[in-house]
C-alpha cells in the first residue's frame, strides 16, 4: 500500500515524503487535487488488475518463516526483529524466492517511482536484512547476482 501526499508547497511535500519514508512507508506526492486524483485512480486500476486469489498468510523458504498477518519473522525457530521496510523487502523476496530480482524491480515495488535508483538506500537495507537473516547461520539464503540484483535462494 502506498500513501499519497497532496501538497502545493514542494518543500513541505518533500519534507513530509522523506519523513514518512523514514518510517517505512512508500509515498507519492502530487502538487494538487487533480494530479493526486490521476495518481489514487491509477493505483485503484492497478489494484483491480491484481489476481483475486488470496495470498498465503505464512511464507516459508527453508528454515525462514514470515507470518504476514502478525508481521513476525523466524529463522530456525528464533524470531528476527525487522523494521517495516526490512519486513516488506523480505516479504517481496519470499514471494519471489529463487528468482533474480533486479534492483529496479525491488526499488519500484518498495519505493516510489521518483526514487533515485543509483542511491545506496537499497544496498543499505539489503546489508541490514542480510545481517539479520543470514548472520550466524552457515547456510546463507541471500545472494548478490552481480550487475543485476539479488536472489533469495529457495
N, C-alpha and C positions, 0 to 999 in steps of 0.2 A: 504494500500500500504506500502511496506517495502523498505528501502534503503539498498544497498549492497556496503560496502566499501572494495575495494580490495587493500591491502597494505601488503608488505612482512615484514615490521618492526612492530612486535607485539605491542610494546609500543605505537607507533604512531597510529596504528589501534585502540587500546583500548581507547586512548585519543579522537580520532575522534568519536568513537562509543558513549562514555559517553557524549560528548558534544552534539551530535545530539539527543540522548535520553532525555537529559535535556530540549531540545526544543520540545519534544513531539513526535519524530519520532521513529518508530520501525526500528532497524538497525541490519543487519547481517554483519559479516566480513568473508573475505576469504584471505588466505595468498598469493595466486597467481591467475592468469587468469583462469587456468584450474579448480581450486576449485570454483572460482566465477562462471564460466560457468555452472558447475554442480548444484550450488545453484539456477541464473536468470531463467535455463531450468526447474528445479523442480518447481520454482514459476510460470512459464508460464503454465506448465502442471496443476498446481493447479487451476489457473485462468480458464483454458479451461474446467475443470470439474464442475465449478460452473453453477448453472441454468442460462439459458438465459433470463428468465423473469426479468423485471426491478423491482428494489426495490422501495418502496414508497419514495417520496421526503420529506414527512412530517410524523412523527411518533407521536402518541398520546397514553398516558396512563393516565387515569383520567384527571386531570387538567394540566398535564405536556405535553408540546408540544415541539418537536425537529424538526426544519427545517433544513434538511440535506444540501440543496443547498445553504442556506445563513449562515449556521453554527451559528444558533441562537436557544436559548432555552428559553421557557416561562413557568412559573407556575402560574396559576390563572391570566393570563394576564400580569404578571410582568416578565421582562426579567432577566435572570440569566446569569451572565458573568462566563464563564468557560475557563480553559486552554485547549489547544489542546488535551492533554491526558485525561482530565476530559470529554471533549466532546465525544471523541472516546469511552471512558468507558461507558458513559451514552447511547450513540447510541447502543452499544452492548447489554446493559441491556434492552433497549426499544425494540430491535428486538427480544429479548427472554424473554419478560416480563412474569411473573408468573412462570417461570422455575427457579429451583435452579441451579445457575451457580457455578460449582466447581472452587476453586481457580486456579487449574491447567488449566482449560479451559480459564479463564479470562487472566491469565498470557500468555498462548500460543497464544491467539488472539492479545494481545496488546504489548507484548514484544517479544524479540527473544527467540529462543529455549535454549540458554545458560543461561537464566535468573535464578537466584537463587530463587527458589520458597519459600524458608523459609525466605526470606528477608521481611522486613516490608514495602517495597515500595508500594505494593498493598494496604496494610492496611492504609498507609498514604493517598494515592489517594482516597480510599473509604471514609475515615474520612472527607476529604475536600469536596468531592462530596456530601456526605450526609448532611453536614452542609449547603451547598449552595442550595440543592434541598429540603430538609426537614426542614431546620431551619425556625422557625417562623410559621410553619403550624401544625395544630392539627393532621391531617392525615399524618402519616409517610409512604412514599412509599417504602423505602428500609428496608430490614430486614436481619439480620445475621442468617444463618442456621448453628448452632453450629457443628463444626467438618467437615463441607462440604464447605460452601462458602456463597454466597449472593443471594438474590432474590429481584427483583423489582415487587412489588405487582401490579396486574392489574386487 
